[in-house]
Amino acid sequence: MKKLILGAILVVAIYLGGIYFFPSTSTVYTVTNETPTEVLPEWAKDADAIKAAEAVMKKKELEAALTVLKDTFASSTALYEAEKKAFTAKKTELEKELGLF
């Protein structure tokens, strides 16, 4: 009987010690509803400045497209020249063989 009471007291002591040393760590979250306000620089309110910026962006897009086109043409030209050289060499070789017979 003593052991039973001592065991119950020990269990209660461990339970209370756990509550004391390891308290509940529930986190409280708060929700705040904020409406975002857009802060624009002064030039962003000017219609002429916006049109000028759009024109610059369009110019850069066109320049990039032109660069891609030029690079594509250059690579196509280089490929054509290589194929033309191989064709001419093969043609010359065949003409020389025909001339021998």
C-alpha positions as CSV (number, residue, x, y, z in Angstrom):
1,M,0.0,0.0,0.0
2,K,2.9,2.3,0.8
3,K,4.4,1.6,-2.6
4,L,1.1,2.4,-4.3
5,I,0.7,5.8,-2.6
6,L,4.4,6.6,-3.1
7,G,4.1,5.7,-6.8
8,A,1.0,7.9,-7.2
9,I,2.8,10.8,-5.4
10,L,5.8,10.3,-7.7
11,V,3.6,10.4,-10.9
12,V,1.8,13.6,-9.7
13,A,5.2,15.2,-8.9
14,I,6.6,14.3,-12.3
15,Y,3.4,15.7,-14.0
16,L,3.5,18.9,-12.0
17,G,7.3,19.3,-12.6
18,G,6.8,18.8,-16.3
19,I,4.1,21.6,-16.3
20,Y,6.4,23.9,-14.4
21,F,9.6,23.3,-16.4
22,F,8.0,22.8,-19.8
23,P,5.1,25.1,-20.0
24,S,2.7,25.1,-22.9
25,T,4.3,27.0,-25.8
26,S,1.3,27.9,-27.8
27,T,2.0,30.6,-30.3
28,V,-0.6,33.4,-30.7
29,Y,-0.9,34.7,-34.3
30,T,-2.4,38.0,-35.1
31,V,-3.8,38.9,-38.4
32,T,-3.6,42.5,-39.7
33,N,-5.3,43.4,-42.9
34,E,-3.3,46.1,-44.7
35,T,-4.1,47.5,-48.1
36,P,-1.0,48.0,-50.1
37,T,-0.5,51.5,-51.4
38,E,1.6,51.8,-54.5
39,V,4.2,54.5,-54.3
40,L,5.1,55.8,-57.8
41,P,8.1,58.1,-58.5
42,E,7.3,61.5,-60.0
43,W,8.2,60.5,-63.6
44,A,5.7,57.6,-63.5
45,K,2.9,60.1,-63.3
46,D,4.1,62.0,-66.4
47,A,2.5,60.7,-69.6
48,D,5.4,61.9,-71.8
49,A,7.9,60.1,-69.6
50,I,5.9,56.9,-69.8
51,K,5.7,57.2,-73.6
52,A,9.5,57.8,-73.8
53,A,10.2,54.8,-71.6
54,E,8.0,52.6,-73.8
55,A,9.7,53.9,-76.9
56,V,13.1,53.0,-75.4
57,M,11.9,49.5,-74.5
58,K,10.5,49.0,-78.0
59,K,13.8,50.2,-79.5
60,K,15.7,47.7,-77.4
61,E,13.4,44.9,-78.5
62,L,13.8,45.8,-82.2
63,E,17.6,46.0,-81.8
64,A,17.7,42.6,-80.1
65,A,15.5,41.1,-82.9
66,L,17.8,42.7,-85.5
67,T,20.9,41.2,-83.8
68,V,19.3,37.7,-83.8
69,L,18.5,38.1,-87.5
70,K,22.0,39.2,-88.4
71,D,23.6,36.3,-86.4
72,T,21.2,33.8,-88.1
73,F,22.1,35.2,-91.5
74,A,25.9,35.1,-90.7
75,S,25.7,31.5,-89.6
76,S,23.6,30.6,-92.7
77,T,26.1,32.3,-94.9
78,A,29.0,30.4,-93.3
79,L,27.1,27.1,-93.7
80,Y,26.4,27.9,-97.4
81,E,30.1,28.8,-98.0
82,A,31.2,25.5,-96.5
83,E,28.7,23.5,-98.5
84,K,29.7,25.4,-101.7
85,K,33.4,24.7,-101.1
86,A,32.6,20.9,-100.6
87,F,30.4,20.9,-103.7
88,T,33.1,22.6,-105.8
89,A,35.8,20.2,-104.6
90,K,33.6,17.2,-105.4
91,K,32.7,18.7,-108.8
92,T,36.4,19.3,-109.6
93,E,37.3,15.8,-108.5
94,L,34.6,14.2,-110.7
95,E,35.5,16.4,-113.7
96,K,39.2,15.3,-113.4
97,E,38.1,11.7,-113.3
98,L,36.0,12.2,-116.4
99,G,38.9,13.8,-118.1
100,L,41.1,10.8,-117.5
101,F,38.9,8.3,-119.3
